[in-house]
């Protein structure tokens, strides 16, 4: 048992969780900035293909990018959970097979997304809600982004495997490098070269590619506990299924999220046009920024929960779960107070168009009305995925997404444009209630396992 493994098994939980989560949270906040910065520069620019319509174009493309994120989450969450549990059982070879399989799957899936997306880019964007005004901007952005599908999925899948080994600081540095490159290149490409949305896309793909090389260096140059067994490697069905069985929950969440985002965009186009879509893009960016600390918290807890669940140390699992839920709910409350108190200030980060600001200021308060429940939704779902019980994670995530779809079909017809934004709290209420029910049952199950 090496030193890092001993820490997962015996170290003080609050201190260990802080050491693993704070770098991950910092990294995820940086990743949020990574995505937000591009929208900020595009939305506020007045050169090239940019401005409010450019921001609307990025918002239209977002559902397809969520498919890329879905594949990344499927491989990263599923693979990392299996790696943590294998290390907890002392099965290093199994952990290495999982990491290698995840790496090859990332390449295969990335290539498929790139080829499929380029072949059907125009009908895909129409389906996502692009009209004749937004289409040129959206197509210019998406065409470049698709070439980054492979480095994106490889980079962020393997980076999660690094966290599963307890190397959260290295994983954070990966995100810092990526964000730094994007932060430098995006304004340069947009303002100096006047490339507009194309500049934002090029900066993003370059950042993904450079950090992909950095992550591969970690695995191939002896910095990793695990090795990627490239020579003689082959995809084993049992290993693939073990990854997918856990990764299917976050994958399903993202895919259904992509569907609901597309439906939202089409509804916004019908009731408010490009300015309403642009306002939603700003709201999604603010939401993402406040969600990222939660994702970082969950990433930090994964090695602890996964290792101790595999080692059958259920009291340690339960204690970690309690701390994560309290911290996640606290983050949701802080985010809610800031957003409700400063709505216009947050929206104005992404543009100064009066129509967009007028819609966004009211809409953000409506859409994020139940944001304090985000800790239950995210932390509860993540815990079930880590412990190999994806069916419950799917019940929480897909239940909420189903209610989003129901809301989109009902509320806009009754309340117009702001009925579109009201689908947020409508779905959050249902998701939180279901999450509390399942978490309560899980709490009792862990107590029974501890006593047995």
VOPAGU-2260 file (C-alpha; in pm, 1 decimal, decimal comma):
REM VOPAGU-2260
SITE   aa  ch    i         X         Y         Z
SITE  UNK   A    0       0,0       0,0       0,0
SITE  UNK   A    1     167,1     324,6    -112,5
SITE  UNK   A    2     136,6     656,8      70,8
SITE  UNK   A    3    -152,3     789,6    -136,9
SITE  UNK   A    4    -350,8     471,1     -84,9
SITE  UNK   A    5    -290,3     488,7     290,0
SITE  UNK   A    6    -432,3     841,1     290,8
SITE  UNK   A    7    -752,6     723,5     120,3
SITE  UNK   A    8    -788,5     447,3     377,5
SITE  UNK   A    9    -689,3     619,3     701,6
SITE  UNK   A   10    -648,7     999,4     678,1
SITE  UNK   A   11    -888,2    1238,7     850,3
SITE  UNK   A   12   -1183,5    1269,5     611,5
SITE  UNK   A   13   -1246,7    1648,3     623,3
SITE  UNK   A   14    -877,2    1721,5     574,8
SITE  UNK   A   15    -835,9    1460,6     302,2
SITE  UNK   A   16   -1150,2    1577,4     123,6
SITE  UNK   A   17   -1021,9    1935,2     135,4
SITE  UNK   A   18    -681,9    1833,2      -3,8
SITE  UNK   A   19    -842,2    1642,7    -290,9
SITE  UNK   A   20   -1141,8    1868,5    -353,8
SITE  UNK   A   21    -990,0    2215,5    -334,8
SITE  UNK   A   22    -751,8    2156,8    -626,6
SITE  UNK   A   23   -1034,3    1987,3    -817,5
SITE  UNK   A   24   -1275,2    2271,8    -734,6
SITE  UNK   A   25   -1015,4    2527,1    -838,9
SITE  UNK   A   26    -960,1    2335,6   -1158,2
SITE  UNK   A   27   -1330,1    2315,9   -1233,3
SITE  UNK   A   28   -1377,0    2687,5   -1168,7
SITE  UNK   A   29   -1091,2    2742,8   -1411,5
SITE  UNK   A   30   -1267,0    2513,4   -1658,5
SITE  UNK   A   31   -1584,0    2718,4   -1613,9
SITE  UNK   A   32   -1384,6    3032,1   -1689,5
SITE  UNK   A   33   -1246,8    2843,9   -1987,2
SITE  UNK   A   34   -1597,5    2813,8   -2132,0
SITE  UNK   A   35   -1729,6    3144,3   -2001,8
SITE  UNK   A   36   -1439,5    3351,6   -2134,0
SITE  UNK   A   37   -1516,1    3259,9   -2494,4
SITE  UNK   A   38   -1880,2    3362,6   -2457,4
SITE  UNK   A   39   -1783,7    3685,8   -2282,0
SITE  UNK   A   40   -1543,5    3792,2   -2554,9
SITE  UNK   A   41   -1779,9    3689,5   -2835,1
SITE  UNK   A   42   -2085,5    3854,0   -2678,6
SITE  UNK   A   43   -1909,9    4185,5   -2611,4
SITE  UNK   A   44   -1711,3    4206,4   -2936,4
SITE  UNK   A   45   -1809,2    4436,5   -3221,9
SITE  UNK   A   46   -1570,3    4299,6   -3483,5
SITE  UNK   A   47   -1612,1    4013,0   -3727,8
SITE  UNK   A   48   -1881,4    3752,5   -3666,5
SITE  UNK   A   49   -1943,1    3833,3   -3299,7
SITE  UNK   A   50   -2176,7    4032,7   -3073,2
SITE  UNK   A   51   -2517,9    3914,7   -2944,0
SITE  UNK   A   52   -2581,0    3702,3   -3253,5
SITE  UNK   A   53   -2241,1    3540,6   -3206,7
SITE  UNK   A   54   -2330,4    3459,0   -2845,9
SITE  UNK   A   55   -2663,0    3317,5   -2966,9
SITE  UNK   A   56   -2469,3    3100,3   -3214,5
SITE  UNK   A   57   -2249,4    2957,6   -2938,0
SITE  UNK   A   58   -2566,0    2886,4   -2738,8
SITE  UNK   A   59   -2717,5    2704,5   -3037,3
SITE  UNK   A   60   -2402,4    2491,1   -3070,5
SITE  UNK   A   61   -2396,3    2407,9   -2701,2
SITE  UNK   A   62   -2639,0    2110,4   -2715,9
SITE  UNK   A   63   -2414,0    1934,4   -2965,8
SITE  UNK   A   64   -2108,8    2010,0   -2753,1
SITE  UNK   A   65   -2299,8    1852,2   -2465,2
SITE  UNK   A   66   -2292,3    1528,2   -2663,6
SITE  UNK   A   67   -1913,3    1550,7   -2662,3
SITE  UNK   A   68   -1924,2    1619,1   -2289,1
SITE  UNK   A   69   -2160,5    1323,5   -2246,3
SITE  UNK   A   70   -1907,4    1089,0   -2404,4
SITE  UNK   A   71   -1630,1    1237,2   -2193,4
SITE  UNK   A   72   -1833,2    1193,9   -1875,6
SITE  UNK   A   73   -1926,2     838,2   -1968,1
SITE  UNK   A   74   -1561,1     740,7   -2005,2
SITE  UNK   A   75   -1421,8     958,5   -1726,3
SITE  UNK   A   76   -1682,7     892,3   -1456,3
SITE  UNK   A   77   -1716,7     523,3   -1539,4
SITE  UNK   A   78   -1345,2     464,8   -1579,8
SITE  UNK   A   79   -1240,5     667,8   -1275,7
SITE  UNK   A   80   -1492,2     492,5   -1050,2
SITE  UNK   A   81   -1368,5     150,1   -1165,9
SITE  UNK   A   82   -1006,6     258,5   -1118,7
SITE  UNK   A   83   -1072,3     381,1    -763,5
SITE  UNK   A   84   -1255,0      61,2    -666,8
SITE  UNK   A   85    -986,4    -158,0    -825,9
SITE  UNK   A   86    -713,3      24,2    -635,6
SITE  UNK   A   87    -919,4     -17,5    -319,3
SITE  UNK   A   88    -913,3    -394,3    -377,5
SITE  UNK   A   89    -540,7    -385,9    -455,8
SITE  UNK   A   90    -596,0    -478,7    -823,9
SITE  UNK   A   91    -351,1    -252,4   -1007,3
SITE  UNK   A   92    -358,7    -455,6   -1330,2
SITE  UNK   A   93    -735,8    -417,5   -1348,3
SITE  UNK   A   94    -704,7     -42,1   -1296,4
SITE  UNK   A   95    -449,1     -19,5   -1578,6
SITE  UNK   A   96    -672,8    -218,6   -1813,8
SITE  UNK   A   97    -959,4      20,0   -1739,2
SITE  UNK   A   98    -742,1     327,4   -1805,9
SITE  UNK   A   99    -609,6     183,5   -2133,4
SITE  UNK   A  100    -957,2      85,8   -2251,7
SITE  UNK   A  101   -1088,6     431,9   -2168,0
SITE  UNK   A  102    -807,3     589,3   -2369,9
SITE  UNK   A  103    -884,0     388,2   -2684,6
SITE  UNK   A  104   -1257,5     441,5   -2649,9
SITE  UNK   A  105   -1196,2     816,8   -2627,0
SITE  UNK   A  106   -1010,9     813,7   -2961,2
SITE  UNK   A  107   -1273,9     600,5   -3135,3
SITE  UNK   A  108   -1569,7     803,4   -3008,7
SITE  UNK   A  109   -1397,4    1134,8   -3083,4
SITE  UNK   A  110   -1331,7    1034,3   -3444,2
SITE  UNK   A  111   -1692,5     923,6   -3489,3
SITE  UNK   A  112   -1829,0    1253,4   -3354,1
SITE  UNK   A  113   -1598,9    1454,4   -3580,8
SITE  UNK   A  114   -1688,7    1265,3   -3900,1
SITE  UNK   A  115   -2060,8    1252,4   -3823,4
SITE  UNK   A  116   -2077,6    1617,9   -3723,5
SITE  UNK   A  117   -1894,8    1745,2   -4030,7
SITE  UNK   A  118   -2109,3    1532,4   -4260,5
SITE  UNK   A  119   -2441,6    1658,8   -4119,2
SITE  UNK   A  120   -2348,7    1997,2   -3975,7
SITE  UNK   A  121   -2620,9    2200,8   -4147,1
SITE  UNK   A  122   -2923,0    1982,0   -4058,5
SITE  UNK   A  123   -2787,8    1936,0   -3705,5
SITE  UNK   A  124   -2774,9    2312,4   -3648,3
SITE  UNK   A  125   -3125,0    2355,3   -3792,1
SITE  UNK   A  126   -3248,4    2090,9   -3551,2
SITE  UNK   A  127   -3076,2    2272,8   -3262,6
SITE  UNK   A  128   -3264,3    2594,0   -3337,3
SITE  UNK   A  129   -3046,9    2797,5   -3575,8
SITE  UNK   A  130   -3241,3    3034,6   -3801,1
SITE  UNK   A  131   -3112,4    3211,9   -4112,4
SITE  UNK   A  132   -2959,0    3492,8   -3902,6
SITE  UNK   A  133   -2771,2    3266,8   -3660,2
SITE  UNK   A  134   -2678,6    2986,5   -3902,5
SITE  UNK   A  135   -2361,5    3138,2   -4060,2
SITE  UNK   A  136   -2218,8    3214,5   -3715,5
SITE  UNK   A  137   -2309,3    2873,2   -3573,5
SITE  UNK   A  138   -2174,6    2679,2   -3871,4
SITE  UNK   A  139   -1843,8    2869,2   -3867,7
SITE  UNK   A  140   -1797,5    2793,5   -3497,6
SITE  UNK   A  141   -1909,5    2431,0   -3501,3
SITE  UNK   A  142   -1703,7    2328,2   -3804,3
SITE  UNK   A  143   -1380,3    2415,9   -3621,3
SITE  UNK   A  144   -1489,2    2274,1   -3284,8
SITE  UNK   A  145   -1554,2    1934,6   -3440,7
SITE  UNK   A  146   -1186,0    1897,4   -3529,7
SITE  UNK   A  147   -1114,3    1912,5   -3157,6
SITE  UNK   A  148   -1342,6    1622,1   -3062,8
SITE  UNK   A  149   -1061,0    1368,8   -3018,7
SITE  UNK   A  150    -826,2    1585,6   -2807,7
SITE  UNK   A  151   -1122,7    1704,6   -2600,0
SITE  UNK   A  152   -1249,0    1358,1   -2505,6
SITE  UNK   A  153    -900,0    1211,6   -2457,4
SITE  UNK   A  154    -778,9    1502,0   -2242,7
SITE  UNK   A  155   -1067,1    1525,4   -2000,8
SITE  UNK   A  156   -1122,0    1150,1   -1970,2
SITE  UNK   A  157    -758,0    1082,9   -1881,2
SITE  UNK   A  158    -748,4    1384,6   -1651,9
SITE  UNK   A  159   -1026,2    1225,6   -1445,4
SITE  UNK   A  160    -819,3     905,4   -1427,6
SITE  UNK   A  161    -537,1    1113,8   -1283,5
SITE  UNK   A  162    -770,7    1236,7   -1008,1
SITE  UNK   A  163    -875,4     876,1    -936,9
SITE  UNK   A  164    -509,6     808,9    -848,6
SITE  UNK   A  165    -514,6    1090,7    -592,0
SITE  UNK   A  166    -319,9    1336,3    -812,6
SITE  UNK   A  167    -573,0    1619,8    -793,1
SITE  UNK   A  168    -310,3    1896,3    -811,2
SITE  UNK   A  169    -168,9    1766,4   -1139,1
SITE  UNK   A  170    -521,6    1746,9   -1279,2
SITE  UNK   A  171    -579,9    2104,9   -1168,0
SITE  UNK   A  172    -261,8    2216,0   -1344,9
SITE  UNK   A  173    -396,8    2054,3   -1662,5
SITE  UNK   A  174    -704,2    2276,2   -1647,1
SITE  UNK   A  175    -495,6    2584,3   -1563,4
SITE  UNK   A  176    -283,2    2526,8   -1875,0
SITE  UNK   A  177    -590,8    2477,0   -2090,9
SITE  UNK   A  178    -769,1    2782,6   -1953,4
SITE  UNK   A  179    -456,1    2997,3   -1977,8
SITE  UNK   A  180    -406,8    2915,1   -2345,1
SITE  UNK   A  181    -772,1    2981,8   -2417,6
SITE  UNK   A  182    -770,9    3307,4   -2220,8
SITE  UNK   A  183    -470,5    3436,8   -2412,8
SITE  UNK   A  184    -568,4    3322,1   -2761,8
SITE  UNK   A  185    -942,8    3399,6   -2757,9
SITE  UNK   A  186    -920,0    3782,0   -2737,0
SITE  UNK   A  187    -619,7    3776,7   -2970,3
SITE  UNK   A  188    -806,9    3581,0   -3235,9
SITE  UNK   A  189   -1133,3    3774,0   -3193,0
SITE  UNK   A  190   -1005,9    4133,4   -3163,9
SITE  UNK   A  191    -663,7    4137,5   -3330,3
SITE  UNK   A  192    -737,4    3893,0   -3611,8
SITE  UNK   A  193   -1111,3    3978,7   -3624,3
SITE  UNK   A  194   -1207,3    3611,9   -3657,0
SITE  UNK   A  195   -1518,4    3640,6   -3437,7
SITE  UNK   A  196   -1673,1    3305,5   -3345,1
SITE  UNK   A  197   -1412,5    3125,4   -3556,7
SITE  UNK   A  198   -1142,0    3277,9   -3338,4
SITE  UNK   A  199   -1311,6    3151,0   -3022,3
SITE  UNK   A  200   -1335,9    2801,6   -3173,5
SITE  UNK   A  201    -971,5    2796,7   -3285,7
SITE  UNK   A  202    -850,3    2906,6   -2943,1
SITE  UNK   A  203   -1055,0    2630,2   -2780,9
SITE  UNK   A  204    -926,2    2354,2   -3010,0
SITE  UNK   A  205    -563,7    2463,3   -2964,7
SITE  UNK   A  206    -607,3    2461,1   -2586,7
SITE  UNK   A  207    -757,4    2109,8   -2596,0
SITE  UNK   A  208    -473,0    1982,1   -2813,7
SITE  UNK   A  209    -191,4    2121,0   -2599,8
SITE  UNK   A  210    -339,2    1987,0   -2276,4
SITE  UNK   A  211    -395,6    1651,0   -2444,4
SITE  UNK   A  212     -20,7    1625,3   -2502,4
SITE  UNK   A  213      40,2    1727,0   -2140,0
SITE  UNK   A  214    -190,1    1454,7   -2002,9
SITE  UNK   A  215     -40,2    1185,8   -2225,5
SITE  UNK   A  216     306,0    1287,6   -2102,9
SITE  UNK   A  217     189,1    1219,5   -1746,8
SITE  UNK   A  218      97,1     861,7   -1831,4
SITE  UNK   A  219     387,4     776,7   -2061,4
SITE  UNK   A  220     675,2     939,6   -1872,3
SITE  UNK   A  221     647,3     761,9   -1539,5
SITE  UNK   A  222     448,7    1022,4   -1345,7
SITE  UNK   A  223     142,9     799,9   -1310,4
SITE  UNK   A  224      78,1     508,3   -1073,5
SITE  UNK   A  225     -95,8     343,3   -1368,5
SITE  UNK   A  226      38,2     280,2   -1718,1
SITE  UNK   A  227    -143,8     286,4   -2048,9
SITE  UNK   A  228     -69,0     -55,2   -2199,0
SITE  UNK   A  229     -61,0      42,6   -2565,3
SITE  UNK   A  230     141,8    -249,8   -2701,2
SITE  UNK   A  231     -73,5    -550,8   -2763,3
SITE  UNK   A  232    -376,2    -375,3   -2619,8
SITE  UNK   A  233    -724,3    -477,1   -2729,4
SITE  UNK   A  234   -1070,7    -374,0   -2626,6
SITE  UNK   A  235   -1214,4    -632,9   -2391,6
SITE  UNK   A  236   -1590,6    -643,6   -2376,8
SITE  UNK   A  237   -1599,3    -700,8   -2002,2
SITE  UNK   A  238   -1384,5    -392,5   -1933,7
SITE  UNK   A  239   -1582,7    -178,0   -2176,6
SITE  UNK   A  240   -1908,7    -282,2   -2010,8
SITE  UNK   A  241   -1768,6    -216,6   -1663,3
SITE  UNK   A  242   -1691,6     142,4   -1766,0
SITE  UNK   A  243   -2022,0     196,6   -1945,8
SITE  UNK   A  244   -2230,3      46,8   -1663,9
SITE  UNK   A  245   -2127,8     335,2   -1437,8
SITE  UNK   A  246   -2071,3     599,9   -1703,5
SITE  UNK   A  247   -2416,7     553,0   -1855,7
SITE  UNK   A  248   -2578,4     767,8   -1584,6
SITE  UNK   A  249   -2383,1    1090,6   -1649,0
SITE  UNK   A  250   -2390,0    1012,7   -2022,0
SITE  UNK   A  251   -2768,5     987,7   -2017,6
SITE  UNK   A  252   -2791,9    1308,6   -1819,2
SITE  UNK   A  253   -2587,4    1497,8   -2074,8
SITE  UNK   A  254   -2766,7    1349,1   -2375,1
SITE  UNK   A  255   -3107,9    1430,2   -2234,6
SITE  UNK   A  256   -2967,0    1768,7   -2131,0
SITE  UNK   A  257   -2865,5    1820,7   -2492,4
SITE  UNK   A  258   -3219,7    1739,4   -2601,8
SITE  UNK   A  259   -3373,3    1979,2   -2349,8
SITE  UNK   A  260   -3124,9    2254,0   -2444,5
SITE  UNK   A  261   -3223,5    2209,6   -2806,6
SITE  UNK   A  262   -3592,6    2227,7   -2717,9
SITE  UNK   A  263   -3523,6    2537,4   -2506,7
SITE  UNK   A  264   -3340,2    2705,3   -2792,8
SITE  UNK   A  265   -3621,3    2632,6   -3037,5
SITE  UNK   A  266   -3878,2    2761,2   -2788,1
SITE  UNK   A  267   -3671,3    3074,2   -2721,7
SITE  UNK   A  268   -3637,5    3134,9   -3095,4
SITE  UNK   A  269   -4016,4    3111,8   -3132,3
SITE  UNK   A  270   -4100,2    3343,0   -2840,4
SITE  UNK   A  271   -3802,4    3581,5   -2822,0
SITE  UNK   A  272   -3565,1    3540,2   -3117,1
SITE  UNK   A  273   -3186,4    3576,9   -3111,8
SITE  UNK   A  274   -3181,0    3809,2   -2808,0
SITE  UNK   A  275   -3365,8    3553,8   -2594,3
SITE  UNK   A  276   -3123,5    3280,1   -2703,8
SITE  UNK   A  277   -2833,0    3511,7   -2627,4
SITE  UNK   A  278   -2974,5    3577,1   -2278,2
SITE  UNK   A  279   -3002,8    3202,6   -2219,0
SITE  UNK   A  280   -2640,6    3166,4   -2323,6
SITE  UNK   A  281   -2543,1    3416,5   -2054,8
SITE  UNK   A  282   -2757,4    3236,4   -1795,3
SITE  UNK   A  283   -2607,9    2898,1   -1885,1
SITE  UNK   A  284   -2259,5    3043,7   -1843,6
SITE  UNK   A  285   -2341,7    3182,4   -1498,5
SITE  UNK   A  286   -2500,3    2850,0   -1401,0
SITE  UNK   A  287   -2196,9    2659,5   -1522,2
SITE  UNK   A  288   -1962,8    2881,0   -1322,5
SITE  UNK   A  289   -2148,0    2806,3    -998,1
SITE  UNK   A  290   -2191,3    2436,9   -1079,7
SITE  UNK   A  291   -1821,1    2376,3   -1131,2
SITE  UNK   A  292   -1722,6    2390,9    -761,1
SITE  UNK   A  293   -1980,2    2114,9    -704,5
SITE  UNK   A  294   -1825,8    1902,8    -977,3
SITE  UNK   A  295   -1483,8    1963,9    -824,1
SITE  UNK   A  296   -1614,2    1863,2    -482,0
SITE  UNK   A  297   -1748,7    1541,0    -629,5
SITE  UNK   A  298   -1425,3    1471,1    -814,2
SITE  UNK   A  299   -1231,6    1515,4    -490,9
SITE  UNK   A  300   -1463,7    1278,9    -304,9
SITE  UNK   A  301   -1450,3    1009,1    -572,8
SITE  UNK   A  302   -1116,0     848,7    -475,1
SITE  UNK   A  303   -1219,7     843,2    -107,6
SITE  UNK   A  304   -1566,9     699,2    -164,5
SITE  UNK   A  305   -1460,2     462,2    -443,0
SITE  UNK   A  306   -1160,9     322,9    -254,2
SITE  UNK   A  307   -1342,5     274,5      77,8
SITE  UNK   A  308   -1653,0     132,0     -89,6
SITE  UNK   A  309   -1431,0    -121,9    -264,0
SITE  UNK   A  310   -1257,6    -193,6      68,8
SITE  UNK   A  311   -1601,0    -229,4     242,7
SITE  UNK   A  312   -1523,8      50,7     487,8
SITE  UNK   A  313   -1882,1     177,0     481,2
SITE  UNK   A  314   -1859,9     406,2     783,9
SITE  UNK   A  315   -1593,3     606,4     601,9
SITE  UNK   A  316   -1809,0     615,4     289,6
SITE  UNK   A  317   -2106,8     746,4     488,1
SITE  UNK   A  318   -1904,2    1015,0     666,0
SITE  UNK   A  319   -1763,9    1139,9     336,3
SITE  UNK   A  320   -2111,2    1143,6     180,3
SITE  UNK   A  321   -2248,0    1355,1     466,6
SITE  UNK   A  322   -1976,5    1617,3     431,8
SITE  UNK   A  323   -2018,4    1635,2      53,4
SITE  UNK   A  324   -2395,1    1689,0      78,4
SITE  UNK   A  325   -2358,8    1968,4     335,2
SITE  UNK   A  326   -2083,4    2140,6     138,4
SITE  UNK   A  327   -2272,8    2105,4    -190,6
SITE  UNK   A  328   -2590,1    2255,8     -45,9
SITE  UNK   A  329   -2389,2    2544,7     101,5
SITE  UNK   A  330   -2239,3    2620,0    -239,7
SITE  UNK   A  331   -2589,7    2623,6    -389,8
SITE  UNK   A  332   -2716,5    2870,3    -128,2
SITE  UNK   A  333   -2420,0    3106,7    -177,1
SITE  UNK   A  334   -2465,0    3098,4    -554,6
SITE  UNK   A  335   -2838,4    3164,2    -520,9
SITE  UNK   A  336   -2784,8    3473,8    -300,6
SITE  UNK   A  337   -2528,9    3621,2    -538,5
SITE  UNK   A  338   -2737,1    3561,0    -850,4
SITE  UNK   A  339   -3060,2    3696,0    -701,7
SITE  UNK   A  340   -2882,2    4002,5    -565,0
SITE  UNK   A  341   -2681,7    4090,6    -877,6
SITE  UNK   A  342   -2873,0    3960,2   -1181,7
SITE  UNK   A  343   -2799,3    4248,3   -1419,5
SITE  UNK   A  344   -2430,7    4249,6   -1330,6
SITE  UNK   A  345   -2396,8    3883,2   -1419,3
SITE  UNK   A  346   -2583,2    3915,3   -1750,6
SITE  UNK   A  347   -2389,6    4227,4   -1852,9
SITE  UNK   A  348   -2065,7    4026,7   -1845,6
SITE  UNK   A  349   -2179,4    3877,9   -2176,9
SITE  UNK   A  350   -2291,0    4187,1   -2363,6
SITE  UNK   A  351   -2443,3    4531,6   -2339,0
SITE  UNK   A  352   -2730,3    4500,6   -2585,4
SITE  UNK   A  353   -3034,5    4659,2   -2410,9
SITE  UNK   A  354   -3280,5    4397,9   -2535,8
SITE  UNK   A  355   -3061,0    4110,4   -2420,3
SITE  UNK   A  356   -3003,9    4272,5   -2079,3
SITE  UNK   A  357   -3375,2    4339,2   -2029,1
SITE  UNK   A  358   -3464,7    3976,1   -2099,1
SITE  UNK   A  359   -3169,3    3830,0   -1910,8
SITE  UNK   A  360   -3211,6    4026,0   -1587,6
SITE  UNK   A  361   -3559,4    3890,5   -1527,2
SITE  UNK   A  362   -3497,2    3549,3   -1681,6
SITE  UNK   A  363   -3198,2    3455,8   -1465,4
SITE  UNK   A  364   -3399,9    3508,9   -1147,7
SITE  UNK   A  365   -3675,3    3286,5   -1279,8
SITE  UNK   A  366   -3458,0    3009,3   -1424,9
SITE  UNK   A  367   -3235,7    2974,1   -1114,9
SITE  UNK   A  368   -3509,1    3025,7    -854,9
SITE  UNK   A  369   -3441,4    2685,9    -690,5
SITE  UNK   A  370   -3064,7    2685,1    -729,3
SITE  UNK   A  371   -3007,3    2589,5    -360,3
SITE  UNK   A  372   -3125,9    2237,6    -449,6
SITE  UNK   A  373   -2831,9    2188,4    -686,8
SITE  UNK   A  374   -2626,5    2018,3    -415,4
SITE  UNK   A  375   -2885,4    1742,6    -377,9
SITE  UNK   A  376   -2914,2    1692,0    -752,8
SITE  UNK   A  377   -2543,0    1685,6    -836,9
SITE  UNK   A  378   -2393,2    1529,1    -523,5
SITE  UNK   A  379   -2666,2    1268,5    -486,3
SITE  UNK   A  380   -2641,7    1153,5    -846,3
SITE  UNK   A  381   -2261,5    1147,8    -837,7
SITE  UNK   A  382   -2252,9     933,9    -521,9
SITE  UNK   A  383   -2467,0     661,3    -674,8
SITE  UNK   A  384   -2242,0     657,6    -983,7
SITE  UNK   A  385   -1924,4     625,9    -775,2
SITE  UNK   A  386   -2060,9     331,7    -576,3
SITE  UNK   A  387   -2162,2     136,2    -885,5
SITE  UNK   A  388   -2537,9     194,5    -859,5
SITE  UNK   A  389   -2602,7     398,4   -1176,0
SITE  UNK   A  390   -2973,7     317,5   -1190,2
SITE  UNK   A  391   -3040,7     553,0    -898,4
SITE  UNK   A  392   -2821,4     823,6   -1042,8
SITE  UNK   A  393   -3022,5     794,8   -1363,1
SITE  UNK   A  394   -3351,1     820,6   -1174,1
SITE  UNK   A  395   -3246,2    1158,0   -1031,6
SITE  UNK   A  396   -3094,2    1303,6   -1346,1
SITE  UNK   A  397   -3337,1    1168,2   -1602,6
SITE  UNK   A  398   -3634,3    1242,1   -1378,0
SITE  UNK   A  399   -3535,5    1607,8   -1364,4
SITE  UNK   A  400   -3466,6    1622,4   -1737,7
SITE  UNK   A  401   -3802,4    1461,2   -1813,2
SITE  UNK   A  402   -3974,4    1734,4   -1614,4
SITE  UNK   A  403   -3777,8    1996,1   -1809,5
SITE  UNK   A  404   -3922,7    1854,5   -2129,8
SITE  UNK   A  405   -4273,3    1851,0   -1982,0
SITE  UNK   A  406   -4226,5    2210,8   -1872,3
SITE  UNK   A  407   -4108,8    2318,4   -2217,8
SITE  UNK   A  408   -4417,6    2163,9   -2373,2
SITE  UNK   A  409   -4658,6    2329,5   -2127,5
SITE  UNK   A  410   -4531,0    2652,0   -1970,7
SITE  UNK   A  411   -4437,0    2865,2   -2277,3
SITE  UNK   A  412   -4784,7    2822,8   -2423,0
SITE  UNK   A  413   -4935,5    2949,1   -2098,6
SITE  UNK   A  414   -4687,4    3223,6   -2001,5
SITE  UNK   A  415   -4500,1    3315,7   -2319,3
SITE  UNK   A  416   -4128,2    3390,2   -2322,8
SITE  UNK   A  417   -4078,3    3383,3   -1946,8
SITE  UNK   A  418   -4265,0    3054,7   -1931,4
SITE  UNK   A  419   -3965,3    2911,5   -2118,9
SITE  UNK   A  420   -3735,6    3019,4   -1836,3
SITE  UNK   A  421   -3980,0    2894,0   -1570,9
SITE  UNK   A  422   -3907,6    2534,3   -1674,7
SITE  UNK   A  423   -3590,6    2556,6   -1461,0
SITE  UNK   A  424   -3751,9    2569,2   -1116,2
SITE  UNK   A  425   -4035,5    2347,1   -1239,5
SITE  UNK   A  426   -3787,5    2064,7   -1301,9
SITE  UNK   A  427   -3562,4    2142,2   -1004,0
SITE  UNK   A  428   -3852,8    2095,9    -762,3
SITE  UNK   A  429   -3925,2    1745,6    -889,9
SITE  UNK   A  430   -3557,4    1646,2    -910,7
SITE  UNK   A  431   -3481,5    1763,1    -556,6
SITE  UNK   A  432   -3780,4    1575,7    -410,3
SITE  UNK   A  433   -3675,7    1254,1    -584,9
SITE  UNK   A  434   -3314,0    1307,5    -478,7
SITE  UNK   A  435   -3407,5    1347,9    -112,6
SITE  UNK   A  436   -3612,8    1027,0    -125,3
SITE  UNK   A  437   -3329,7     820,1    -276,1
SITE  UNK   A  438   -3060,0     972,3     -55,9
SITE  UNK   A  439   -3263,8     891,5     255,1
SITE  UNK   A  440   -3293,0     529,5     144,2
SITE  UNK   A  441   -2920,1     513,2      71,2
SITE  UNK   A  442   -2841,4     654,3     412,9
SITE  UNK   A  443   -3036,4     371,1     576,0
SITE  UNK   A  444   -2867,1     111,2     352,5
SITE  UNK   A  445   -2518,7     231,4     448,7
SITE  UNK   A  446   -2614,1     219,2     813,1
SITE  UNK   A  447   -2726,3    -142,3     772,3
SITE  UNK   A  448   -2400,1    -232,2     598,5
SITE  UNK   A  449   -2201,9     -69,1     879,0
SITE  UNK   A  450   -2389,2    -266,8    1143,6
SITE  UNK   A  451   -2356,5    -591,8     948,4
